[in-house]
Amino acid sequence: SKSMQEVKRTQKFIEIAFNVECKNLKIDNIFFSYKDYKNIDMTELYYHVRDKFKEKFVIDYNVELFPGLYMKTKCKGEPTLILFRTGSYTIMGCKSINQVKEYRMFIINLLNHFVK
């Protein structure tokens, strides 16, 4: 689903189609993707996040295997981040919209320091 309205429509459809009442709605995994056209210095970004955030994230960047910088959190329930040279990014595994907003601001602030 791409919006909460779509989730509500799907919930209503399930209730009507199967003649059941959906009492609990749980968002288990939010995937957020943003496309941009900047030019990020990925090598500098990699060394920065590796040194500054190594306690919170497992960080991997090998441009020959995958063009994105991969940041997987060490804490269960926190999202995985993928950052690209263009300034585009993906946030996977959020449990709430507020968590998406928090990590989005984190990424925006981080990437702005490494624009060429």
C-alpha positions as CSV (number, residue, x, y, z in Angstrom):
1,S,0.0,0.0,0.0
2,K,1.3,3.5,-0.8
3,S,-0.9,5.4,1.6
4,M,-2.9,5.1,4.8
5,Q,-6.0,5.7,2.7
6,E,-5.1,2.6,0.6
7,V,-4.6,0.6,3.8
8,K,-8.1,1.6,5.0
9,R,-9.7,0.8,1.7
10,T,-8.0,-2.7,1.7
11,Q,-9.2,-3.2,5.3
12,K,-12.7,-2.4,4.3
13,F,-12.5,-4.7,1.3
14,I,-11.3,-7.6,3.5
15,E,-14.1,-7.0,5.9
16,I,-16.7,-7.0,3.2
17,A,-15.2,-9.9,1.1
18,F,-14.7,-12.3,4.0
19,N,-17.5,-11.0,6.3
20,V,-15.1,-10.4,9.2
21,E,-14.2,-7.5,11.4
22,C,-10.6,-6.3,11.3
23,K,-10.1,-5.1,14.9
24,N,-6.3,-4.6,15.0
25,L,-4.3,-2.9,12.3
26,K,-0.5,-3.2,12.6
27,I,2.0,-1.5,10.4
28,D,4.9,-4.0,10.3
29,N,7.2,-2.5,7.6
30,I,7.3,0.8,5.9
31,F,9.5,1.3,2.8
32,F,10.3,4.9,1.9
33,S,12.3,5.9,-1.2
34,Y,13.4,9.3,-2.4
35,K,15.0,10.2,-5.8
36,D,17.4,13.1,-6.1
37,Y,20.0,14.5,-8.6
38,K,22.8,15.7,-6.5
39,N,26.5,14.6,-6.6
40,I,27.5,13.1,-3.3
41,D,31.2,12.3,-2.5
42,M,30.5,8.7,-1.5
43,T,34.1,7.9,-0.4
44,E,34.1,10.8,2.1
45,L,30.6,9.9,3.2
46,Y,31.6,6.2,3.7
47,Y,34.6,7.1,5.9
48,H,32.5,9.6,7.9
49,V,29.7,7.2,8.7
50,R,32.1,4.3,9.3
51,D,33.9,6.4,11.9
52,K,31.0,8.2,13.5
53,F,28.2,5.7,13.4
54,K,30.0,2.3,13.7
55,E,28.4,1.7,17.2
56,K,24.8,2.0,15.7
57,F,25.2,0.7,12.1
58,V,26.9,-2.1,10.1
59,I,28.2,-0.1,7.1
60,D,29.1,-1.5,3.8
61,Y,30.1,0.3,0.6
62,N,31.7,-1.5,-2.4
63,V,30.8,0.3,-5.6
64,E,31.9,-2.7,-7.7
65,L,29.3,-4.9,-6.1
66,F,26.5,-2.4,-5.4
67,P,26.3,1.4,-6.1
68,G,24.7,2.2,-2.7
69,L,26.1,2.7,0.7
70,Y,24.4,0.2,3.0
71,M,23.7,1.1,6.6
72,K,22.0,-1.7,8.6
73,T,21.2,-0.8,12.2
74,K,22.5,-3.1,15.0
75,C,19.2,-2.5,17.0
76,K,16.2,-4.7,16.2
77,G,13.2,-2.7,15.1
78,E,15.3,0.1,13.5
79,P,15.4,0.6,9.7
80,T,18.1,-0.2,7.1
81,L,19.3,2.8,5.0
82,I,20.7,2.8,1.5
83,L,22.3,6.0,0.2
84,F,23.3,6.6,-3.4
85,R,25.7,9.0,-5.2
86,T,22.8,11.0,-6.6
87,G,21.5,11.9,-3.2
88,S,18.7,9.3,-3.6
89,Y,18.0,7.1,-0.7
90,T,15.9,4.2,0.6
91,I,14.7,3.6,4.1
92,M,13.4,0.1,4.8
93,G,11.8,-1.5,7.9
94,C,10.3,1.5,9.7
95,K,7.5,0.7,12.1
96,S,5.8,4.2,12.1
97,I,5.5,7.3,10.0
98,N,7.4,9.2,12.8
99,Q,10.3,6.8,12.5
100,V,10.4,7.5,8.7
101,K,10.4,11.3,9.3
102,E,13.2,10.9,11.9
103,Y,15.5,8.9,9.6
104,R,14.6,11.0,6.6
105,M,15.9,14.1,8.5
106,F,19.0,12.2,9.6
107,I,19.8,11.3,5.9
108,I,19.1,14.8,4.6
109,N,21.4,16.4,7.2
110,L,24.0,13.8,6.5
111,L,24.0,14.0,2.7
112,N,24.1,17.8,2.7
113,H,27.6,17.7,4.2
114,F,28.9,15.7,1.3
115,V,27.5,17.4,-1.8
116,K,30.3,18.1,-4.4
